[in-house]
Amino acid sequence: MIRTGERYLDDLRDGRTIFINGEKVTNHVDHPAFRNAIRSVAKLYDYKVEHAEEMAFRTEAGEQKSLYWQLPSTPEKLIARGHMSYEWAKQTVGWLGRSPDYVASALVGMITHIDLFESYSQERADALRNYFAYVSEKDLYLTYALINPQGDRSKTPGEHTKNIYHTLGVVEKNAKGIIVRGAKMLSTGAALADEVLVGSYKPLQQGVDERYALSFAMPLSTKGIKIISRRSYELGANSKDYPLSSQFDENDSMLYFDDVLVPWERVFIFEDIEMCFKQMESTATEVMMDVQSLARYAVKLHFLAGLAQVMTETNGVCQYPAVKESLAQLACYAMNIEGLFNSVLHCPKVYNGWYIPDKTQLCTYRVISQSIYPKVLETIRKLAGGGILMLPSSEADLENDEILSIIEKTQYSSVASPVERVRLMKLVWDAVGSEFASRHHQYELFYAGASYQTLGQLYKQYDWGSSKELVDKIKGF
C-alpha cells in the first residue's frame, strides 16, 4: 500500500537531532516549531491514498506505488506525473516547495540515465538502483543538500586549509564505507523528510577538492547527523493571523555530519569531480524536479492572482480600470507559467526509451520565474496599500468586545463582514509581507540558482543555430 499520513507520522518519530532556539529537539513531530508543517505533509499522503486512481500506479508485480516513483516510459506517464504534482500542489496552494515528489523526481531522473552511472562504476550504479528500489517501495520522503556553506566564497572547499571540513568531505574510507565530516546547505524540509540525498552542485577544483566530490543518501536520524534549523515561522503563528506561516513553513536547515559512516551501498559517487557535475547536468535529475517546481509555481501564481482579486472586490476597487490592468497582469503571469507547464509535459525529448522534459523550456521557466515573483509581490502590495498595515494586532483583539466594536466600525466592506475583511487582509500580509513571505521571496529568487546561473544555463541550452539560420535566410537577399 502507498504510504498514509498516519504511517508517515509514525516513521518520522525517529529520534533525529534538531537544534532550534538553543534547544536540542529529539521529538520534533510534536514540537510547536514543526508540527503543523509535518501534519500538512501527512494530509498530502492521505489525499494521495484517497485519490489513488490518479496519484498512484501498479507495478508489473502488482504493487501499488506513488506516481512520482514511476519512470516515464511513455508520453502518457510523463503527463500523469505532471498532473499528479499539480493536484498535490493545489492542496497547499503552491506554498510547500519541497513536497515528497520533488527529490523523488531527482532519483527518477538519475535512473533514466543509469547508463551514465554504469560507465562510471558498476558498483556505484548498482547502489543507486538498489536505493531507488528501496525508497520507492517504502515511499520515503527525501530532502537534498547540494550546496556548500558560503564561508569565504573566493576559495574552493579544499583551499580552506585551516578548516578543510568546513564543507562536507571524506575523512577516511574502509571496508564498510566512508566516514564524512562537515556541513551542507540548504536542506529545505529536513524536519519533514525521512532521508537526505547529498550531492555537490558547486564547481570543484581538480586536484584540490576530490574529497568533497560525493553523492550519497542517509536517514536523517543517523547518528552524527545534526540538523541546525533556521528560525521557525510556524512557532507562535496563530492560524487566523498567519494562515500560511502556520501550516506550510517547510523549514530550511544546515546539516552537519559529525564523522558519519556512510555504507558503500548508499554511496553513488566517490571522490569524482566530473561525475558530480554530470549527475546534475548530464542526467534528467534537474528537469524531472523542475516539473514539480513548475506545477507548484503555476498553482502559487493562480492563488496569488485569486487573492488579489478577492482583496480588490472586498475593498470595492475591482472595477477601476487601473486595478483591472494590475489584476490582468497577475493573470498573465499565472497563465504564462501554466502554458510552459503544459508545453513541458506535451513536448518531451526521448532518451533511451524514456520521455524526458525539454531542458530548454525548463531553463526558460527558471529565468522567468525569478523575474516574475518580485513583480507579483509588488503588484499586490500596491493594490493593498495601507490596508495590510492598519490591522488589529492579533486574533485576540476580535475576542475583546470593546476592541471588536471599534473594528466593526472601521474595517468596513460592502461585500464582507469586518471580521472577514480583517482575516482576508491578514492572509494578504502573510503572503506578501510577513517573515514567511520574505523567505518565499528569497526562495523563488535563488532555489534554482542565482540569476546569472539560470541565464547562463539558458544561454548554453538554447538552439542558437536555428535562430542564426533564420538570419542567414534574410542576409542572402
C-alpha positions in Angstrom: 0.0 0.0 0.0 1.1 3.5 -0.7 2.1 5.5 2.4 -0.6 7.0 4.6 -0.4 10.1 6.7 -0.5 8.1 9.9 2.3 5.9 8.8 4.4 8.9 7.8 3.9 10.5 11.2 4.9 7.2 12.9 8.0 6.8 10.8 9.1 10.4 11.4 9.3 9.7 15.2 12.9 8.5 14.6 14.8 10.4 17.3 16.7 12.6 14.9 18.7 15.5 16.4 17.5 19.0 15.5 18.7 22.2 17.1 16.5 25.3 17.3 16.4 28.3 19.7 19.2 26.9 21.8 17.3 23.6 22.3 18.2 20.1 21.2 14.9 18.5 20.0 14.5 14.8 19.6 10.7 14.6 19.3 10.3 17.1 16.5 7.0 15.7 15.2 5.1 17.3 18.1 7.3 20.3 18.6 5.5 23.6 18.0 8.2 24.7 15.6 7.5 21.9 13.2 4.3 20.0 14.0 1.9 21.9 11.7 4.1 21.7 8.6 4.6 18.0 9.3 0.9 17.4 9.5 0.4 19.3 6.3 2.6 16.7 4.6 0.6 14.0 6.4 -2.5 15.4 4.7 -0.8 15.1 1.4 -0.2 11.4 1.9 -3.8 10.9 2.9 -5.0 12.9 -0.1 -2.9 10.6 -2.3 -4.4 7.5 -0.8 -7.9 8.9 -1.2 -7.2 9.7 -4.9 -5.0 6.7 -5.7 -6.6 6.3 -9.2 -4.8 9.4 -10.3 -1.9 9.6 -7.9 -0.6 6.0 -7.8 0.2 3.2 -10.2 0.6 -0.6 -10.2 4.0 -2.2 -10.9 4.3 -5.3 -13.1 4.4 -7.3 -9.8 1.0 -5.7 -8.8 2.4 -3.5 -6.1 0.8 0.0 -5.7 3.3 2.9 -5.6 3.0 6.6 -5.6 3.0 8.0 -9.1 6.2 10.1 -8.6 8.2 6.9 -8.5 7.0 5.8 -12.0 9.6 6.0 -14.7 8.4 8.0 -17.8 8.4 5.1 -20.3 5.5 6.6 -22.3 4.4 10.2 -23.0 1.2 9.5 -21.0 3.3 8.6 -17.9 5.2 11.9 -18.1 1.9 13.8 -18.4 0.4 11.8 -15.5 3.4 12.7 -13.3 2.9 16.4 -14.0 -0.8 16.3 -13.3 -0.1 14.4 -10.0 2.3 17.2 -8.9 -0.2 19.8 -9.9 -3.0 18.3 -7.9 -0.8 17.8 -4.9 0.4 21.5 -5.1 -3.2 22.6 -5.1 -3.6 21.1 -1.6 -1.0 23.5 -0.2 -1.9 26.2 -2.8 1.7 26.2 -4.0 3.4 27.1 -0.7 5.1 23.8 0.0 8.1 23.9 -2.3 9.8 20.6 -1.5 6.9 18.2 -1.2 7.8 14.4 -1.3 7.5 14.3 -5.1 10.4 16.8 -5.6 13.6 14.8 -4.7 11.8 11.6 -5.7 11.8 13.0 -9.2 15.5 13.7 -9.0 16.1 10.0 -8.3 13.8 9.1 -11.3 16.0 11.4 -13.4 19.1 9.6 -12.3 17.6 6.1 -13.0 16.6 7.2 -16.6 20.3 7.8 -17.1 21.6 4.8 -15.2 23.9 4.1 -18.1 25.9 7.1 -17.2 26.5 5.7 -13.7 27.3 2.3 -15.1 30.0 3.8 -17.3 31.4 5.5 -14.2 31.2 2.5 -11.9 29.0 -0.6 -12.0 29.2 -0.9 -8.2 28.0 2.7 -7.7 25.3 2.2 -10.3 24.0 -0.9 -8.5 24.0 1.1 -5.2 21.8 3.8 -6.9 19.5 1.2 -8.5 19.0 -0.7 -5.2 18.5 2.5 -3.3 15.8 3.6 -5.7 14.0 0.3 -5.3 14.2 0.7 -1.5 12.9 4.2 -1.2 10.2 3.8 -3.8 8.9 0.6 -2.0 8.9 2.4 1.3 7.6 5.6 -0.3 10.1 7.7 1.7 10.2 11.5 1.7 13.7 12.8 0.7 15.2 16.2 1.0 18.5 17.1 -0.5 21.6 19.0 0.4 23.7 20.0 -2.6 25.2 23.4 -1.6 28.4 24.0 0.3 28.2 26.6 3.2 29.3 30.0 2.0 32.3 30.8 4.1 35.0 32.5 2.0 33.5 32.2 -1.4 36.7 33.3 -3.1 38.1 29.8 -2.3 37.1 26.3 -3.2 36.5 23.9 -0.2 40.0 22.4 -0.4 41.6 25.8 -0.3 40.3 26.4 3.3 43.5 25.0 4.7 42.7 26.0 8.3 39.4 24.2 8.2 39.3 21.6 5.5 36.0 20.2 6.9 34.1 23.5 6.7 32.4 21.7 3.8 31.3 18.1 4.0 34.2 15.8 2.8 35.7 12.3 3.3 37.7 11.7 6.4 38.5 8.1 5.6 37.3 5.1 3.8 37.2 1.5 4.9 35.6 -1.9 4.1 32.2 -0.8 5.4 32.0 2.6 3.7 33.2 6.2 4.0 33.3 8.5 7.1 32.3 12.0 6.3 32.6 15.3 8.2 31.4 18.8 7.6 28.4 20.9 6.6 25.9 21.1 3.7 23.1 23.5 3.0 20.3 24.3 2.1 18.4 21.3 3.3 14.8 22.6 2.8 12.4 20.3 4.5 14.9 18.4 6.7 12.5 18.5 9.6 9.8 16.9 7.3 11.7 14.3 5.4 12.9 10.8 6.2 16.3 10.9 4.4 18.7 13.3 2.7 20.3 13.0 -0.7 23.7 14.6 -0.6 25.5 15.9 -3.7 27.8 18.6 -4.8 26.4 21.3 -7.2 29.1 24.0 -6.9 32.3 23.9 -9.1 35.1 21.9 -7.5 38.8 22.2 -8.5 40.6 19.2 -9.9 43.5 18.0 -7.8 42.3 20.1 -4.8 38.6 19.2 -4.0 38.2 15.5 -4.6 37.4 14.7 -1.0 34.2 16.9 -1.4 33.1 15.3 -4.7 30.5 12.9 -3.2 26.9 11.8 -3.6 25.1 9.5 -1.1 21.8 9.2 0.8 21.3 8.6 4.5 18.4 8.6 7.0 18.2 11.9 8.8 18.0 10.0 12.1 21.6 8.7 11.5 23.9 9.1 14.5 26.2 12.1 13.9 23.8 14.0 11.6 22.9 17.3 13.3 20.2 19.5 11.8 20.6 23.2 12.6 17.2 24.8 11.9 16.7 28.4 10.9 14.0 30.4 12.8 10.6 28.7 12.7 7.9 30.9 11.2 5.3 28.4 12.4 6.3 28.8 16.0 3.8 31.0 17.7 1.9 31.8 14.5 -1.8 31.8 15.1 -3.6 30.2 12.2 -6.0 33.1 11.9 -3.3 35.7 11.9 -0.8 33.7 9.8 -2.8 31.2 7.8 0.1 30.3 5.5 3.0 30.5 8.0 1.2 28.3 10.5 0.7 25.5 8.0 3.4 25.5 5.3 6.7 26.5 6.9 8.8 23.6 5.5 11.9 25.0 7.2 15.4 25.2 5.9 18.4 23.8 7.7 22.1 23.4 7.8 23.2 19.8 8.1 26.4 18.9 10.0 27.9 15.5 9.6 29.9 14.7 12.7 32.1 11.7 11.5 29.1 9.8 9.9 29.7 6.4 8.5 28.0 6.1 5.0 27.8 2.4 3.9 29.1 1.7 0.4 25.6 0.5 -0.6 24.5 4.1 -0.1 27.4 5.8 -1.9 26.6 6.8 -5.5 29.7 9.0 -6.3 33.0 8.9 -4.6 35.7 11.5 -5.0 35.0 12.2 -8.6 34.5 15.9 -9.5 33.5 15.3 -13.1 30.8 12.7 -12.2 29.4 15.1 -9.6 28.9 17.6 -12.3 27.4 15.0 -14.7 25.0 13.8 -12.0 23.1 17.2 -12.3 24.0 18.4 -15.9 24.0 15.1 -17.9 21.0 13.3 -16.5 17.4 14.1 -16.1 17.8 14.9 -12.4 17.1 18.7 -12.7 14.4 18.6 -15.4 12.4 15.9 -13.5 12.5 18.0 -10.4 11.6 21.1 -12.4 8.3 19.5 -13.5 7.2 19.5 -9.8 8.6 23.1 -9.4 6.7 24.3 -12.4 3.4 22.7 -11.3 3.8 24.2 -7.8 4.7 27.6 -9.1 1.8 27.7 -11.5 -0.6 26.9 -8.7 1.0 29.5 -6.4 0.6 32.3 -9.0 -3.0 31.3 -9.6 -3.5 31.5 -5.8 -1.9 35.0 -5.6 -3.9 36.2 -8.6 -7.1 35.0 -6.9 -6.1 36.5 -3.6 -5.6 39.9 -5.2 -9.0 39.7 -7.0 -10.8 38.8 -3.7 -8.9 41.7 -1.9 -9.9 44.3 -4.5 -13.5 43.1 -4.5 -13.6 43.3 -0.7 -12.1 46.8 -0.9 -14.6 47.9 -3.6 -12.0 48.8 -6.2 -12.0 45.8 -8.6 -13.9 47.7 -11.3 -11.4 50.6 -11.6 -9.6 50.4 -15.0 -6.1 50.7 -13.4 -6.9 47.9 -10.9 -8.2 45.7 -13.7 -4.9 46.2 -15.5 -3.0 45.1 -12.5 -5.2 42.0 -12.0 -4.9 41.1 -15.6 -1.1 41.3 -15.3 -1.2 38.8 -12.4 -3.4 36.6 -14.5 -0.9 36.9 -17.4 2.0 35.8 -15.2 0.0 32.8 -14.0 -1.1 31.8 -17.5 2.5 32.2 -18.8 3.7 29.6 -16.3 0.6 27.4 -16.9 1.4 27.4 -20.6 5.0 26.5 -20.0 3.9 23.7 -17.7 1.6 22.2 -20.4 4.2 22.6 -23.1 6.9 20.8 -21.0 4.5 17.8 -20.4 3.5 17.5 -24.1 6.8 18.2 -25.9 9.3 15.8 -24.3 12.6 14.5 -25.7 13.3 10.8 -25.8 16.4 9.3 -24.2 16.9 5.5 -24.2 13.2 5.0 -24.4 12.4 7.4 -21.6 10.3 10.5 -22.2 12.2 13.4 -20.7 11.0 17.1 -20.3 12.7 19.5 -22.6 15.6 21.2 -20.8 15.5 24.4 -22.8 11.9 25.0 -21.8 12.7 24.3 -18.2 15.7 26.6 -18.2 13.3 29.2 -19.6 11.0 28.6 -16.7 13.7 29.1 -14.2 14.7 32.5 -15.7 11.1 33.7 -16.0 10.1 32.5 -12.5 12.9 34.6 -10.9 11.8 37.7 -12.8 8.1 37.3 -12.2 7.9 36.8 -8.5 9.1 40.2 -7.3 6.6 41.8 -9.8 3.7 39.8 -8.4 4.5 40.8 -4.9 4.9 44.5 -5.8 1.6 44.4 -7.7 -0.3 43.0 -4.7 1.4 45.4 -2.3 0.3 48.4 -4.5 -3.2 47.1 -4.6 -3.3 46.5 -0.9 -2.0 50.0 0.1 -2.1 50.7 3.8 -4.9 48.1 4.3 -2.4 45.4 5.3 -0.8 47.7 7.9 -3.8 49.0 9.7 -5.0 45.7 11.1 -5.7 44.5 14.6 -2.6 43.2 16.4 -3.9 39.6 16.7 -6.9 37.3 16.7 -7.2 38.1 20.4 -8.5 41.6 19.5 -11.5 40.0 18.0 -12.3 38.3 21.3 -12.4 41.6 23.2 -15.8 43.2 23.0 -14.5 46.8 23.3 -11.9 46.4 20.6 -14.3 44.4 18.4 -16.9 47.1 18.5 -14.3 49.6 17.1 -13.1 47.0 14.5 -16.7 46.6 13.3 -17.0 50.4 12.8 -13.6 50.8 11.0 -12.9 47.6 9.0 -15.7 48.3 6.5 -16.6 46.4 3.3 -19.7 46.2 1.2 -19.2 42.5 0.4 -17.7 41.1 3.6 -18.1 41.5 7.4 -15.5 43.4 9.3 -14.0 40.2 10.8 -13.9 38.6 7.3 -12.1 41.6 6.0 -9.6 41.5 8.8 -8.8 37.9 8.2 -8.5 38.3 4.5 -6.0 41.2 4.8 -4.1 39.1 7.4 -3.8 36.4 4.7 -2.6 39.0 2.2 0.0 40.2 4.6 1.2 36.6 5.3 1.5 36.1 1.5 3.5 39.3 0.7 4.8 41.0 3.9 5.4 38.5 6.7 8.7 36.9 7.5 7.3 33.7 5.9 6.6 35.7 2.8 10.1 37.2 2.7 11.6 33.8 2.9 9.4 32.7 -0.1 10.6 35.7 -2.0 14.2 34.7 -1.4 13.4 31.1 -2.2 11.8 31.9 -5.6 14.8 34.0 -6.5 17.5 31.5 -5.6 16.3 27.9 -5.3 17.3 27.2 -8.9 20.5 29.2 -8.6 21.4 32.9 -8.9 20.0 34.7 -11.9 23.4 34.7 -13.7 23.5 30.9 -13.3 20.0 30.4 -14.7 20.6 32.8 -17.5 23.9 31.1 -18.3 22.2 27.7 -18.4 19.6 29.0 -20.8 22.3 30.6 -23.0 24.1 27.3 -23.2 20.9 25.3 -23.8 19.2 27.5 -26.4 19.4 26.4 -30.1 21.3 29.5 -31.4 22.0 27.6 -34.6 18.3 27.6 -35.7 17.9 31.2 -34.9 21.0 32.2 -36.9 19.7 30.2 -39.8 16.7 32.5 -39.9 19.1 35.5 -40.0 21.1 33.8 -42.8 17.9 33.5 -44.9 17.5 37.2 -45.0 21.2 38.0 -45.3 21.2 36.2 -48.7 18.7 38.7 -50.2 
